[in-house]
Amino acid sequence: MYDHIAAKLARGDVIILDGGTGTDIQRRGVPMSNNTWCAEANLTHPDIVREVHGDYIRAGADIIIANTFATSALLFNALDRDEELLELDRAAVAIARQAAAHHQVAVAGSMSTMRPVVAGSDRTSKQREWPEATARALFKRKADNMARCKVDLIMMEMMRDVDYSLWATEAAIATRLPVWVGISVEKRPDGKLTGFGREDQLLDDVARVLAATKPAVITIMHTSPNDTDEAIDVVRKHWNGPLGAYPESGYFKMPEWTFVDIIPPDELVAKSEEWRKKGLIAFGGCCGLGPEHIIALAKAFKP
């Protein structure tokens, strides 16, 4: 089902992504886990997960992303739940496939480098590190499972550094599936852009290293709309290929998203139209943004 996405990329047509799947699952009343955020919903509330995907398809999304961001290889390894990760991912992809049946919609698997998150914050606990060989093996295991689940592409989400993000991306690319690399950015007190939660990692370095892996597309995602403009310019120094943006809005206090100051759909469209002038071709939403945002983007960009 990726062929029509590849054709859109070749023509330079706009591709519409879905919105914040995990936060929309929460918004519909599913309890979030103190350890694994929205991951458990694939088994405990499959109907709601399917409903979320279906709403994004009806909104006009060309790609939906299975609920596999939180089934991070690092997180589940830290919890001694490696086998359960594979089971949750199989369930997540099956649910997304059911929602996408009879629609010309690609199903992506999400891969992240999420680690245990400090309760009541959006900050990752940095007390646990993995040797490179161990981390690469964990990422390979997840990526290979995605391939066995027959996702159409792999979305690397919240890539933020030149170590774990690189190792995870290389594991995804080794599957030979199309890979989209999503970089998450925030601004340090000195005004410099860094990887989200990795203030030691300048965006310039992260973009350079990840662009060298030659993915199909690079996106700026889970980033404030206000920082996305500058981030686009930094990434463009290292990447001449297709570029997209799907920002977040609100903020996270583990284990729940706080829906405050959410960007209105018309403002997201206006920002996306500005990014389109910069040459971007893929637009959607991340945490905090829902089907109403995707409806507005589809109306603005789809014939």
C-alpha positions in Angstrom: 0.0 0.0 0.0 3.0 2.3 0.0 3.0 2.6 -3.8 0.6 5.5 -3.9 2.6 7.3 -1.2 5.8 6.8 -3.3 3.9 8.1 -6.3 2.8 11.2 -4.4 6.4 11.8 -3.3 7.6 11.5 -6.8 5.0 14.1 -8.0 5.6 16.4 -5.1 2.0 16.0 -4.0 1.0 16.8 -0.4 0.6 13.8 1.9 -1.7 14.0 4.9 -0.7 12.2 8.1 -2.8 11.3 11.1 -2.9 13.1 14.4 -1.9 12.2 17.9 -3.0 8.6 18.3 -1.8 8.1 21.9 -3.4 11.3 23.1 -6.6 10.7 21.2 -6.8 7.2 22.9 -6.5 9.0 26.2 -9.0 11.6 25.3 -11.6 8.9 24.7 -11.3 7.6 28.3 -8.7 4.9 28.1 -6.5 4.9 31.3 -2.8 5.6 30.6 -0.2 3.3 32.2 2.2 4.9 34.7 5.0 2.8 33.0 4.1 2.4 29.4 1.7 5.3 28.6 -0.7 4.2 25.8 0.9 0.9 24.9 -1.4 -1.4 26.9 -4.5 -0.1 25.0 -3.7 -2.4 22.1 -4.8 -5.3 24.3 -7.2 -3.7 26.8 -9.1 -1.3 24.5 -8.6 -2.5 20.9 -12.0 -1.1 19.8 -11.1 2.4 20.8 -7.7 2.2 19.2 -9.4 1.0 16.0 -11.9 3.9 16.3 -9.1 6.4 16.5 -7.5 5.1 13.4 -10.8 5.1 11.6 -11.6 8.7 12.5 -8.2 9.7 11.1 -8.9 7.8 7.9 -12.3 9.4 7.5 -10.6 12.8 8.2 -8.5 12.3 5.1 -5.2 10.8 6.3 -3.1 9.1 3.7 -1.0 7.4 6.4 -2.0 6.1 9.8 0.6 5.2 12.4 0.0 2.0 14.5 0.0 2.5 18.2 3.6 1.3 18.7 5.4 4.4 19.7 5.2 3.6 23.4 6.3 -0.1 22.9 9.8 1.2 22.8 12.5 -1.4 22.8 14.5 0.5 25.5 11.5 1.1 27.7 10.2 -2.5 27.6 13.7 -3.9 28.1 14.0 -1.7 31.2 10.8 -3.2 32.5 11.9 -6.8 31.6 9.0 -7.1 29.2 10.8 -7.8 25.9 8.4 -10.5 24.8 5.3 -8.5 25.6 6.5 -5.7 23.3 6.3 -8.1 20.3 2.8 -9.2 21.3 1.6 -5.6 21.7 3.1 -4.6 18.4 1.4 -7.5 16.6 -1.9 -6.4 18.1 -1.4 -2.7 17.2 -0.6 -3.4 13.6 -3.5 -5.8 13.2 -5.8 -3.1 14.6 -4.5 -0.5 12.2 -4.8 -2.9 9.3 -8.5 -3.6 10.2 -9.2 0.1 10.3 -7.5 0.6 6.9 -9.2 -2.3 5.2 -10.9 -1.1 2.0 -9.2 2.3 2.1 -6.2 3.5 0.1 -4.3 4.2 3.3 -0.7 3.1 4.3 -0.1 1.7 7.7 3.1 2.7 9.4 4.8 1.2 12.4 6.2 3.7 14.9 9.7 3.2 16.4 10.9 5.4 19.3 13.8 5.6 21.7 11.5 6.2 24.6 12.9 5.3 28.0 11.2 5.3 31.4 9.7 8.8 31.9 9.9 10.6 35.2 6.4 10.6 36.8 4.6 13.9 36.4 6.9 15.2 33.7 7.9 14.8 30.1 11.5 14.2 31.0 13.2 10.8 30.3 15.1 9.2 33.2 18.7 9.1 32.2 19.9 6.8 34.9 19.8 3.8 32.6 22.1 3.5 29.6 22.5 0.6 27.2 25.8 -0.5 25.5 25.7 0.2 21.8 25.6 -3.5 20.9 22.7 -4.2 23.3 20.7 -1.2 22.1 21.2 -2.1 18.4 20.1 -5.7 19.1 16.9 -4.4 20.8 16.1 -2.0 18.0 16.7 -4.7 15.4 14.3 -7.0 17.2 11.6 -4.5 17.2 12.2 -3.4 13.6 12.2 -7.0 12.3 9.0 -7.7 14.2 7.4 -4.6 12.4 8.5 -6.1 9.1 7.0 -9.5 10.0 3.7 -7.6 10.9 3.9 -6.3 7.3 3.7 -2.6 8.0 4.0 -0.5 4.8 6.7 1.8 6.3 8.4 2.5 9.5 8.1 6.0 11.2 11.0 6.8 13.4 9.5 9.1 15.9 11.0 11.5 18.4 14.5 11.0 17.1 16.7 13.3 19.1 20.3 12.3 19.3 23.3 11.0 17.4 23.5 7.7 19.3 20.3 5.8 20.1 18.3 7.6 17.3 21.0 6.6 14.8 21.1 3.0 16.0 17.3 2.7 15.9 17.1 4.3 12.4 19.8 2.0 11.0 17.9 -1.0 12.4 14.7 0.2 10.6 16.5 0.9 7.3 18.0 -2.6 7.4 14.5 -4.1 7.0 14.4 -2.5 3.5 11.0 -1.0 4.3 10.5 2.7 3.5 11.7 4.7 6.5 10.6 8.2 7.6 12.7 9.9 10.2 10.9 12.2 12.6 13.1 14.6 14.6 11.8 16.2 17.8 13.2 19.6 18.8 13.2 22.0 21.7 15.0 25.2 22.5 17.7 25.5 25.2 17.8 28.6 27.4 20.6 29.9 25.2 18.3 29.8 22.2 19.9 26.9 20.4 17.8 24.1 19.1 18.5 20.6 20.5 17.0 17.2 20.4 13.9 16.9 22.6 15.1 16.0 26.1 18.7 15.9 24.9 20.0 19.4 25.6 23.5 18.0 24.9 22.6 17.2 21.3 22.4 20.2 18.9 19.9 19.8 16.2 22.5 20.6 13.6 24.4 17.4 14.6 21.3 15.3 14.9 20.0 16.4 11.4 23.4 15.8 9.8 23.8 12.3 11.2 20.2 11.1 10.5 20.1 12.6 7.0 23.2 10.5 6.2 21.1 7.4 6.7 19.2 8.4 3.5 15.6 7.8 4.7 12.6 8.3 2.4 11.4 11.4 4.2 12.5 13.5 7.2 9.9 15.3 9.3 10.0 17.7 12.2 7.5 16.2 14.6 6.5 16.4 18.3 7.8 20.0 18.2 6.2 23.3 19.1 4.8 24.9 15.9 6.8 28.0 17.0 10.1 26.1 16.8 9.3 24.2 13.7 10.2 27.0 11.3 13.8 27.3 12.5 14.1 23.6 12.7 13.1 23.2 9.1 15.9 25.6 8.1 18.5 23.7 10.1 17.5 20.3 8.7 17.5 21.8 5.1 21.3 22.4 5.5 21.8 18.6 5.5 18.8 17.3 3.6 17.5 18.0 0.1 14.9 15.3 0.1 11.2 15.3 1.0 10.4 17.0 4.3 7.3 17.1 6.4 6.0 18.5 9.7 3.5 17.3 12.4 3.8 19.4 15.5 2.5 18.8 19.0 0.4 21.1 21.2 -0.2 21.1 24.9 2.2 19.3 27.3 2.9 15.9 28.9 2.9 15.1 32.6 3.5 11.3 32.7 1.2 9.4 32.2 -1.3 11.8 30.7 -1.3 14.6 28.1 -2.6 18.0 29.2 -4.8 19.5 26.6 -4.2 23.2 27.1 -3.6 26.0 24.6 -4.1 23.5 21.7 -3.5 25.2 18.4 -6.8 25.7 16.6 -7.2 23.8 13.3 -7.2 27.0 11.2 -3.9 28.1 12.8 -2.3 24.7 12.1 -3.4 25.0 8.4 -1.9 28.5 8.2 1.4 27.3 9.6 1.3 24.3 7.3 0.7 26.6 4.3 3.8 28.6 5.4 5.8 25.3 5.6 4.5 24.3 2.2 6.1 27.4 0.8 9.4 26.2 2.2 8.9 23.0 0.2 7.4 20.6 2.7 5.1 17.9 1.4 3.7 16.0 4.4 1.6 17.5 7.2 -0.3 16.1 10.2 -0.4 16.4 13.9 1.3 14.8 16.9 0.3 14.8 20.6 -2.7 16.9 21.5 -3.9 17.2 17.9 -7.0 15.3 16.8 -9.2 14.4 13.9 -10.5 18.0 13.6 -7.0 19.1 12.7 -6.6 16.4 10.1 -9.9 17.3 8.5 -8.8 20.9 8.2 -5.5 19.9 6.7 -7.1 17.6 4.2 -9.6 20.3 3.1 -6.7 22.7 2.6 -4.3 20.5 0.7 -6.3 17.7 -1.0 -8.0 18.3 -4.3 
